[in-house]
Amino acid sequence: MRRTERYPAKGNANSLWHIYKTVPFLKVVKNFVFIQLGRYTPFMPLKNFIYRTFLGMKIGKKTSFALMVMPDTMFPERITVGENSIIGFNTTILAHEYLIEEYRIGDVVIGDQVMIGANTTILPGVTIGDEAIVSAASLVNRDIPAGAMAGGNPVRIIYTKEQMEERRKTAPKEAFQENE
């Protein structure tokens, strides 16, 4: 189960109807502006500076957010990404979800040297362990252990850390060498 804080909706309307009772309007406007700047900024150090300084995200050294990555607009400060990770094109990282009868908020923790494929959605309250790989177009609705390869909608473990280590040993060396 994802680790989220749950808050019931008040009155007869769904929780999104009461959005500005849960998060200040001006915070959302500020976050939206800086997220949009970051989404289109082609310079990784500047993008990380924007996300750290104006959104309160915790981002490690040499982490790269590809074009169009969408951090949570309401609670970006609940997102942590470790060092030397790659967040793929058009990925969405949510720290909140508004439902009919309640809304939920949860931290998203992405470890060091993690690779997130393009068009992935990460839901609130999940942890993706160090050196994990998440394939493109995945829905991450549960934790991903360190070193594992996962993918799908909903996400499932494709290879465990041990299986990935074995694949690296038996694969041709060219498959894991950097291009020169």
C-alpha distance (Angstrom), angle and dihedral (degrees) to the residues before:
residue distance angle dihedral
M1 . . .
R2 3.79 . .
R3 3.79 116.9 .
T4 3.80 105.5 -115.8
E5 3.77 136.3 147.6
R6 3.80 110.5 -124.7
Y7 3.81 125.0 -145.9
P8 3.83 122.7 -176.8
A9 3.81 120.3 -127.2
K10 3.77 112.7 -113.7
G11 3.77 124.3 -136.1
N12 3.78 125.7 4.3
A13 3.82 97.5 -53.5
N14 3.79 129.6 88.4
S15 3.82 119.1 -96.8
L16 3.82 94.7 -102.3
W17 3.80 89.6 58.9
H18 3.82 86.5 66.9
I19 3.81 95.7 44.4
Y20 3.81 97.5 132.2
K21 3.78 91.3 52.8
T22 3.82 87.3 60.9
V23 3.81 99.5 41.6
P24 3.83 127.7 17.1
F25 3.81 115.4 -103.6
L26 3.82 93.6 -131.8
K27 3.81 90.9 52.4
V28 3.81 89.6 54.6
V29 3.82 91.6 48.2
K30 3.83 92.1 49.0
N31 3.80 92.1 46.1
F32 3.81 91.9 47.6
V33 3.81 92.2 52.6
F34 3.81 94.4 49.0
I35 3.81 93.4 42.3
Q36 3.80 90.1 53.5
L37 3.81 90.6 49.2
G38 3.79 90.1 49.5
R39 3.79 94.6 46.3
Y40 3.79 91.7 60.8
T41 3.81 100.4 33.1
P42 3.83 108.3 111.9
F43 3.82 95.2 -162.0
M44 3.82 113.7 86.5
P45 3.83 97.3 -155.7
L46 3.82 91.0 50.8
K47 3.80 92.3 45.7
N48 3.81 91.5 50.8
F49 3.81 90.6 46.5
I50 3.83 90.4 53.8
Y51 3.79 92.7 48.0
R52 3.82 94.3 45.9
T53 3.81 98.1 41.2
F54 3.79 104.4 37.4
L55 3.82 102.2 25.4
G56 3.80 101.7 33.8
M57 3.80 94.1 -127.4
K58 3.79 116.8 156.4
I59 3.80 107.7 -128.8
G60 3.80 126.8 173.2
K61 3.79 127.6 -136.1
K62 3.82 118.8 -73.4
T63 3.80 93.4 10.0
S64 3.80 113.8 149.0
F65 3.79 128.2 -150.3
A66 3.80 109.8 -164.9
L67 3.79 124.2 -139.2
M68 3.82 115.3 -62.5
V69 3.82 98.1 12.5
M70 3.82 107.0 158.7
P71 3.82 115.5 -148.5
D72 3.79 117.7 -166.4
T73 3.81 111.2 -72.1
M74 3.79 96.4 -155.1
F75 3.81 103.2 42.2
P76 3.83 110.8 12.7
E77 3.80 89.7 150.4
R78 3.82 86.9 72.5
I79 3.84 91.3 66.5
T80 3.81 121.7 94.2
V81 3.81 123.5 -178.7
G82 3.79 120.8 -177.4
E83 3.78 130.3 -138.9
N84 3.80 126.7 -57.6
S85 3.81 95.2 4.0
I86 3.80 127.4 144.2
I87 3.80 122.6 -141.3
G88 3.81 107.4 -163.5
F89 3.81 131.0 -129.1
N90 3.81 116.8 -64.1
T91 3.80 95.0 -0.1
T92 3.81 116.5 158.0
I93 3.80 120.2 -146.0
L94 3.81 112.1 -166.0
A95 3.80 125.4 -167.4
H96 3.81 92.9 174.6
E97 3.78 140.3 42.1
Y98 3.78 126.4 -168.2
L99 3.80 113.8 -150.9
I100 3.79 133.4 176.7
E101 3.80 98.3 -94.8
E102 3.80 101.5 20.6
Y103 3.77 146.6 5.8
R104 3.78 125.9 -130.3
I105 3.77 133.2 -153.8
G106 3.80 125.2 -167.8
D107 3.77 140.7 163.4
V108 3.79 119.3 -106.0
V109 3.79 113.8 -149.6
I110 3.80 119.9 -171.7
G111 3.80 114.6 -176.3
D112 3.79 134.8 -140.0
Q113 3.82 121.1 -62.8
V114 3.79 93.8 8.2
M115 3.80 121.3 157.5
I116 3.81 116.4 -150.9
G117 3.82 114.0 -171.9
A118 3.80 124.0 -133.9
N119 3.81 122.4 -76.8
T120 3.79 94.4 18.3
T121 3.81 122.4 149.8
I122 3.79 118.1 -148.8
L123 3.81 115.5 -163.1
P124 3.82 125.7 -146.8
G125 3.78 121.1 -84.1
V126 3.82 99.1 30.6
T127 3.78 132.4 124.8
I128 3.79 123.2 -153.2
G129 3.81 109.2 -160.6
D130 3.80 128.5 -131.4
E131 3.82 116.3 -71.5
A132 3.81 93.0 7.9
I133 3.80 121.1 147.3
V134 3.81 122.2 -146.3
S135 3.79 115.1 -167.3
A136 3.79 122.6 -129.5
A137 3.82 120.7 -80.5
S138 3.80 93.9 20.1
L139 3.80 127.7 149.2
V140 3.80 105.9 -140.1
N141 3.79 103.5 -155.5
R142 3.81 97.5 150.3
D143 3.79 139.7 35.7
I144 3.79 119.4 -73.2
P145 3.82 114.3 -146.9
A146 3.80 121.2 -126.1
G147 3.80 113.9 -83.2
A148 3.80 95.1 10.4
M149 3.79 127.7 127.5
A150 3.78 113.3 -135.8
G151 3.78 137.5 172.3
G152 3.78 147.9 149.5
N153 3.78 140.0 75.1
P154 2.95 103.0 -53.0
V155 3.80 95.8 20.5
R156 3.78 120.0 -112.0
I157 3.78 132.7 178.7
I158 3.82 110.2 -94.4
Y159 3.82 97.2 177.2
T160 3.80 128.4 8.3
K161 3.80 121.0 -135.2
E162 3.80 89.8 -97.8
Q163 3.81 92.4 50.3
M164 3.82 90.5 48.6
E165 3.81 90.4 51.7
E166 3.81 90.1 50.5
R167 3.82 91.1 48.9
R168 3.80 89.9 52.8
K169 3.81 90.6 52.4
T170 3.81 94.9 49.7
A171 3.82 100.5 36.5
P172 3.79 119.5 94.4
K173 3.80 110.3 -89.9
E174 3.81 91.0 -119.8
A175 3.80 90.0 65.9
F176 3.82 91.9 66.2
Q177 3.81 102.4 33.1
E178 3.77 123.2 103.5
N179 3.78 118.3 -109.7
E180 3.77 112.3 -105.4
